[in-house]
Structures are given as structure tokens and as C-alpha cells.
């Protein structure tokens, strides 16, 4: 029996590799047919689309490796990641050439560099440190990043006076390197918790809480009669509609808010069942909680589908102005990325639920992962420090003040303090293990809010980023 299973494994591995390879080839061929008439195949959009295809293929193979432990998957996943990184590099260089400056001047360009750095660090962690399944965490982040880029403004715009400085390149380069290192430390911390025998149900509670947080943020746009407010979109100029300087115009999509409420309740259900199981010491509640995850995923997919159908090129009224106004996914990129991110998080939990033993066998031991997390943060923290210092110097030259308590500055300082706290407690108090891992996870959550949440929710001097 064991020999029969061993003989079947290569065949199964070959089947998945062939299917992914055929999928990548088909998508690339269809994309080639669509653009060949234009005579401009190697442009930025096409290169970015190719990187998305390769990253998605790599993600599928990394997940296949995590599920089946077939090491042939990771070789092809690495190849797909290398191919995606090559296409991503081409997009970066094309953007640099077209803009006449390094691609650091907008959220789109910063995401472009963030995804590039994350893919590069994924390959480094895999090749140098032997963390073969780290792509199961980092590739979904890269995929969401590239999808988000498809919705943001991509036109090359003249730099505002404040950005016409060499310090822009220094400041943003340091930020992207630091944020990618923080993402890597997050992935390593999650894997440490797996190897440190944290209960699977604890991951269930964390996943439920994370997903519920996404929907709670979306429901901040809930209207009294059940609609969901989104930003109006000017299709002709490819920009958001503003009532006045800095004040966006919102329109309401009827009934979509009620659907988000239902999905929010479904994402909280596993957490509630977990709490009941712990309180009553009844494992039956925990089994029900795992089944509730399936329901939650199905409803999240439904919410994503309805959002795609209704928010893309719709026409809706506004509470703040007469008439109807267009909507577009480009006006709501953070809602879309949140919906996709929630689904990815729940799928990763299912991978852990089904294949935890295999994952534990494939990962380095807990002590090695703890040391790798520490080393990664030892790289990220100086980069964060230099980023803030360069930004302060640049701000003084541009606006005559080193620090203005802009929301992005404030949250960058909070991020720095969290990682400083991690290093302080580890060096002076000897913190190791779970407490240090939780600190690293908290730090990355704040990084993501600084990068995305502040940009979207708290506009200020960094509104362009």
C-alpha cells in the first residue's frame, strides 16, 4: 500500500503541474491575441498582467505543495515566482522609463515596488533559509496587490513640487523594503506558531476575528435603509468625484449593505462557537465552528460576486447631490482587496485544518523560525528608522517642518514603536516564542493599516501615497 501511494504521488504532482502550466500558457496566449494587433506587446499593463498570471500559478503550486507534500510542486512554484518576478521587473523598468523617475510617486507605484520586493524576499527565504512553503502566505498577498493595482490610476502624472526631490526615492525605497521585510516576518511568525503547537482552534478564532474586522470596516459605509455607500467615479477622467477639495462624493448601492451584515454575522459565527466550546469545554462546538467556516466562505464569495456585479459600472443616486452617478471598482479598490483578502485567509485556515501534520513536517523547527523572524525584524527595523529619518529631513526641506503629525507620519511612528518594543523586549527581557511572534503579527497589522488604511481613511499630506 505504501509503495502504491509513493508510485502515485509523482503522477498526481505531474497532473497539477501540467494543469497549472496549461492554464498559464492559455491565459498568456489569450492575452497575446488581444494585444498583438496594437503592436505594443511589452508594455507595462501586459507585463503586470503576465506577472499576475505567474504569481497565481505559483500560489496554486505552493498550496499544492502544502497540501500534498510533493516537493516537485515547489520547484515549479519557484520557477513561476521567478517568471512573475521577471515580468514584474519589466513593469517596474517600463514605469521608470515612462515616468522619468523611479516608481515611487503614487499608491500604484508603491504597490508595484512592494509586490516586487515581496516576491524577491519569498525566493530568498526559500533558497537561503529553506522555508519552502512561505509562498503559501506571501503569494496571496502578492496576488491581491497586483489585483489592486489593476484598479488604481496608472497614468503617469507630473510630480507635485513636494515630490520633486531625490529624497522621495530614498524615503519610498526604504519604506517598500521595510514593509516587505515586515510581511516576511509576519509569515515566519505564523509558521512559528504552527510549529510551536498552537491549537488549530486558536487559528480559527484569529481568522474569524480578522475576517469580521474586514466586514466591520466595510459596514462603516452602511446606510440606514440597507444600502452601501461607495465613492462615485468619473469614467471620462478616470478619477473619483469630489464635492469640494478633499471631499469625495458617495453614492449608495441599494440592499448591498444588508448582504454585508449577513456575511459579517457569518464571519463572527466561528469565533462565537469557538468561545462557547472553550467556555463549556465541549469539542462539539469546535467541530461546528469548523463547519461554519465553510458557510462563511460561501457567503464571502457571494458578497464578492454581488459587489463585482453592482459596483462595477453601476449608476446610483447620492444623499449629497442630485442625479445619479457612476461607480467603478477603481473607486473602491480597498473594499475589493478586503473581500478577496478575507477569502484567502479562510482558505489558508482550511489548508492548516486539513494538512497541519504535513505542514509541520515541511517547515523548519520552531527555534529556527523564531530566529529567522528576529533576523528579519533586525533588517526591517533599521529600514523603518531610516525611512522616518529620511522622510523628516525631506519634509523639512519641502514644508519647513520635520514633523507635522500627518496621519501617515503618526502611524509610521506607531509602527516603529511596536517593532522597537519587539527588539527591546527580546534583547533586555529575553522574550522568545509566542509572545515575540504575537508582537511581530501585531506589527505587520499596523504596517498594513499604515500603508492602506491611512491612505484611504485618513487623507493628509501623504494623500498621494
RAUR-V157968 format. One record per backbone hydrogen bond with DSSP energy under -1.0 kcal/mol. CO is the residue of the C=O (numbers start at 0). NH is the residue of the N-H. E is the energy in kcal/mol with one decimal. If there is no record, write none. Layout:
co=<CO | CO>
nh=<NH | NH>
e=<E | E>
This chain:
co=<0 | 1 | 2 | 3 | 4 | 7 | 8 | 9 | 10 | 11 | 12 | 13 | 14 | 15 | 16 | 17 | 18 | 19 | 20 | 21 | 22 | 23 | 24 | 25 | 26 | 27 | 28 | 29 | 30 | 31 | 34 | 40 | 42 | 43 | 44 | 45 | 46 | 47 | 48 | 49 | 50 | 51 | 52 | 53 | 54 | 55 | 56 | 57 | 58 | 59 | 60 | 61 | 62 | 63 | 64 | 69 | 70 | 71 | 72 | 73 | 74 | 75 | 76 | 77 | 78 | 79 | 80 | 81 | 82 | 83 | 84 | 85 | 86 | 87 | 88 | 89 | 90 | 91 | 92 | 93 | 94 | 95 | 101 | 105 | 106 | 107 | 108 | 109 | 110 | 111 | 112 | 113 | 114 | 115 | 116 | 117 | 118 | 119 | 120 | 121 | 122 | 123 | 124 | 129 | 130 | 132 | 133 | 133 | 134 | 136 | 137 | 138 | 139 | 140 | 141 | 142 | 143 | 144 | 145 | 147 | 159 | 160 | 162 | 164 | 165 | 166 | 167 | 168 | 169 | 170 | 171 | 172 | 173 | 174 | 175 | 176 | 177 | 178 | 179 | 180 | 181 | 182 | 183 | 184 | 185 | 186 | 187 | 188 | 189 | 190 | 191 | 192 | 193 | 198 | 198 | 199 | 200 | 201 | 202 | 203 | 204 | 205 | 206 | 207 | 208 | 209 | 210 | 211 | 212 | 213 | 214 | 216 | 217 | 218 | 220 | 222 | 225 | 225 | 226 | 227 | 229 | 231 | 233 | 233 | 238 | 240 | 243 | 246 | 246 | 248 | 250 | 252 | 254 | 255 | 256 | 257 | 258 | 259 | 260 | 261 | 262 | 263 | 264 | 267 | 268 | 269 | 270 | 271 | 272 | 273 | 274 | 275 | 276 | 281 | 282 | 283 | 284 | 285 | 286 | 287 | 288 | 290 | 291 | 292 | 293 | 294 | 295 | 296 | 297 | 298 | 299 | 300 | 301 | 302 | 303 | 304 | 305 | 306 | 313 | 315 | 316 | 324 | 325 | 326 | 327 | 328 | 331 | 332 | 333 | 334 | 335 | 336 | 337 | 338 | 339 | 340 | 341 | 342 | 343 | 344 | 345 | 346 | 347 | 348 | 349 | 350 | 354 | 355 | 356 | 357 | 358 | 364 | 365 | 366 | 367 | 368 | 369 | 370 | 371 | 372 | 373 | 374 | 375 | 376 | 378 | 379 | 380 | 381 | 382 | 383 | 384 | 385 | 386 | 387 | 388 | 389 | 390 | 391 | 392 | 393 | 394 | 395 | 405 | 406 | 407 | 408 | 409 | 410 | 411 | 412 | 413 | 414 | 415 | 416 | 417 | 418 | 419 | 420 | 421 | 422 | 423 | 424 | 432 | 433 | 434 | 435 | 436 | 437 | 438 | 439 | 440 | 441 | 442 | 443 | 444 | 445 | 446 | 447 | 448 | 451 | 452 | 453 | 459 | 461>
nh=<4 | 5 | 6 | 7 | 8 | 11 | 12 | 13 | 14 | 15 | 16 | 17 | 18 | 19 | 20 | 21 | 22 | 23 | 24 | 25 | 26 | 27 | 28 | 29 | 30 | 31 | 32 | 33 | 34 | 35 | 37 | 42 | 46 | 47 | 48 | 49 | 50 | 51 | 52 | 53 | 54 | 55 | 56 | 57 | 58 | 59 | 60 | 61 | 62 | 63 | 64 | 65 | 66 | 67 | 68 | 72 | 74 | 75 | 76 | 77 | 78 | 79 | 80 | 81 | 82 | 83 | 84 | 85 | 86 | 87 | 88 | 89 | 90 | 91 | 92 | 93 | 94 | 95 | 96 | 97 | 98 | 99 | 103 | 109 | 110 | 111 | 112 | 113 | 114 | 115 | 116 | 117 | 118 | 119 | 120 | 121 | 122 | 123 | 124 | 125 | 126 | 127 | 130 | 131 | 133 | 135 | 136 | 137 | 138 | 140 | 141 | 142 | 143 | 144 | 145 | 146 | 147 | 148 | 149 | 150 | 162 | 163 | 164 | 167 | 169 | 170 | 171 | 172 | 173 | 174 | 175 | 176 | 177 | 178 | 179 | 180 | 181 | 182 | 183 | 184 | 185 | 186 | 187 | 188 | 189 | 190 | 191 | 192 | 193 | 194 | 195 | 197 | 196 | 201 | 202 | 203 | 204 | 205 | 206 | 207 | 208 | 209 | 210 | 211 | 212 | 213 | 214 | 215 | 216 | 217 | 218 | 219 | 220 | 221 | 228 | 225 | 256 | 257 | 222 | 252 | 250 | 240 | 237 | 238 | 233 | 248 | 246 | 242 | 243 | 231 | 229 | 227 | 258 | 259 | 260 | 261 | 262 | 263 | 264 | 265 | 266 | 267 | 268 | 271 | 272 | 273 | 274 | 275 | 276 | 277 | 278 | 279 | 281 | 284 | 286 | 287 | 288 | 289 | 290 | 291 | 292 | 294 | 295 | 296 | 297 | 298 | 299 | 300 | 301 | 302 | 303 | 304 | 305 | 306 | 307 | 308 | 309 | 310 | 326 | 324 | 251 | 315 | 232 | 312 | 330 | 331 | 335 | 336 | 337 | 338 | 339 | 340 | 341 | 342 | 343 | 344 | 345 | 346 | 347 | 348 | 349 | 350 | 351 | 352 | 353 | 354 | 358 | 359 | 360 | 361 | 362 | 368 | 369 | 370 | 371 | 372 | 373 | 374 | 375 | 376 | 377 | 378 | 379 | 380 | 382 | 383 | 384 | 385 | 386 | 387 | 388 | 389 | 390 | 391 | 392 | 393 | 394 | 395 | 396 | 397 | 398 | 399 | 409 | 410 | 411 | 412 | 413 | 414 | 415 | 416 | 417 | 418 | 419 | 420 | 421 | 422 | 423 | 424 | 425 | 426 | 427 | 430 | 436 | 437 | 438 | 439 | 440 | 441 | 442 | 443 | 444 | 445 | 446 | 447 | 448 | 449 | 450 | 451 | 453 | 455 | 456 | 457 | 462 | 464>
e=<-2.3 | -2.4 | -2.2 | -1.6 | -1.6 | -2.3 | -2.8 | -3.0 | -2.3 | -2.1 | -2.4 | -2.7 | -2.6 | -2.9 | -2.8 | -2.9 | -2.4 | -2.7 | -2.6 | -2.8 | -2.4 | -2.5 | -2.4 | -2.6 | -2.3 | -2.4 | -2.3 | -1.6 | -1.3 | -2.0 | -1.1 | -1.6 | -2.4 | -2.5 | -2.2 | -2.4 | -2.2 | -2.0 | -2.1 | -2.5 | -2.8 | -2.5 | -2.4 | -2.8 | -2.7 | -2.2 | -2.1 | -2.9 | -2.3 | -2.1 | -2.5 | -2.3 | -2.2 | -2.6 | -2.3 | -1.7 | -1.1 | -1.5 | -2.7 | -2.6 | -1.8 | -2.6 | -2.4 | -2.7 | -2.4 | -2.7 | -2.9 | -2.3 | -2.4 | -2.8 | -2.6 | -2.1 | -2.1 | -2.3 | -2.7 | -2.5 | -2.5 | -2.5 | -2.4 | -2.8 | -2.8 | -1.8 | -2.2 | -2.4 | -2.5 | -2.1 | -1.9 | -2.5 | -2.8 | -1.6 | -2.6 | -2.5 | -2.4 | -2.2 | -2.6 | -2.0 | -1.8 | -1.9 | -2.9 | -2.0 | -2.8 | -3.0 | -1.8 | -1.5 | -1.4 | -1.8 | -1.5 | -2.3 | -1.9 | -1.0 | -2.3 | -2.8 | -2.5 | -2.2 | -2.4 | -2.6 | -2.6 | -1.8 | -1.4 | -1.2 | -1.9 | -1.2 | -2.3 | -1.2 | -1.6 | -3.0 | -2.6 | -1.9 | -2.1 | -1.8 | -2.7 | -2.1 | -2.5 | -3.0 | -2.2 | -2.1 | -2.2 | -2.2 | -2.1 | -2.3 | -2.0 | -2.1 | -2.4 | -2.2 | -2.4 | -2.0 | -2.2 | -2.2 | -1.5 | -2.2 | -2.2 | -2.2 | -1.3 | -1.0 | -1.2 | -1.8 | -2.3 | -2.3 | -2.8 | -2.5 | -2.4 | -2.5 | -2.6 | -2.6 | -2.0 | -1.6 | -1.9 | -2.4 | -2.0 | -2.0 | -2.4 | -1.2 | -1.8 | -1.8 | -2.5 | -2.2 | -1.3 | -1.5 | -2.6 | -2.9 | -3.1 | -1.7 | -1.1 | -1.6 | -3.2 | -2.8 | -2.4 | -2.7 | -1.1 | -2.8 | -2.7 | -1.8 | -1.3 | -1.9 | -1.9 | -2.2 | -2.4 | -2.4 | -2.2 | -2.0 | -2.4 | -1.4 | -1.2 | -2.4 | -2.6 | -2.3 | -2.4 | -2.2 | -2.4 | -2.4 | -2.6 | -2.9 | -1.6 | -1.2 | -2.0 | -1.9 | -2.2 | -1.9 | -1.6 | -2.2 | -1.1 | -1.3 | -2.5 | -2.6 | -2.3 | -2.3 | -2.5 | -2.5 | -2.0 | -2.7 | -2.5 | -2.5 | -2.6 | -2.4 | -2.6 | -2.3 | -2.4 | -2.7 | -1.8 | -3.2 | -2.2 | -2.6 | -2.5 | -1.1 | -1.3 | -1.1 | -1.9 | -2.5 | -2.0 | -2.3 | -2.4 | -2.7 | -2.3 | -1.5 | -2.3 | -2.4 | -1.9 | -2.2 | -2.4 | -1.7 | -2.0 | -2.0 | -2.0 | -2.8 | -2.5 | -2.4 | -2.4 | -2.7 | -1.7 | -1.7 | -1.9 | -2.1 | -2.5 | -2.2 | -2.3 | -2.4 | -2.0 | -2.6 | -2.5 | -2.2 | -2.1 | -1.0 | -2.5 | -3.0 | -1.2 | -2.6 | -2.6 | -2.8 | -2.4 | -2.4 | -2.4 | -3.0 | -2.5 | -2.5 | -2.3 | -2.5 | -2.8 | -2.2 | -1.8 | -2.3 | -3.6 | -1.2 | -2.8 | -2.5 | -1.9 | -2.1 | -2.0 | -2.4 | -2.3 | -2.4 | -2.1 | -2.1 | -2.4 | -2.5 | -2.1 | -2.3 | -2.7 | -2.7 | -2.0 | -2.5 | -2.8 | -2.1 | -2.2 | -3.0 | -1.8 | -2.1 | -2.3 | -2.5 | -2.4 | -2.0 | -2.0 | -2.1 | -2.0 | -2.5 | -1.8 | -2.6 | -2.6 | -2.9 | -3.0 | -2.0 | -3.4 | -1.8 | -1.5 | -2.4>
